[in-house]
């Protein structure tokens, strides 16, 4: 089981910056695109860390490992970064699947563009551009089902963004992590009409649509205000 996240802070540049931390009761099998702990493997925790919009480190995995060490998180885990204030996390549950999303849609893009996107620098209040999704499925998923679950979560996110009226499928820096028990009879499918993919899709869709419905202010701009 993946426990509900707890909120904490870290001191950086004289500010207290928020972080969300999930701990697993027992190590879980995870798949995802996070900068720290991405890929497929057994993970014991998840960290979603707010960073100021002035963030300029080019070693996010090392930075997240430092943050995890400072929080006493041992062993392998998953680390995510976002310009969104993680206190604005949205959670949804559907059919035993649990999803948490921090939603920033200030830099929406189409996944397939005719040429590399080079958007003009947006206004400060529109700079947040990361959707981080953490999902827990209560049954062991087979490796193919894990990969399919990531695709399902991404499709549901894109559907929510389209329904919010944005001409986009996501942002350039979105990340998703799906976790499930490491043991047990593996479910073979994770698509949007499968036993676990269907509730996963509904929960992700609901979380992203709810989180994207309001105006998301970058954490540093909110502090400045």
Helices and strands as residue ranges (DSSP letters): E 6-12, E 15-32, E 39-50, H 60-70, E 78-82, G 86-88, E 90-94, E 97-103, E 108-109, G 124-126, E 131-137, H 143-163, E 170-171, E 175-181, H 197-212, H 219-224
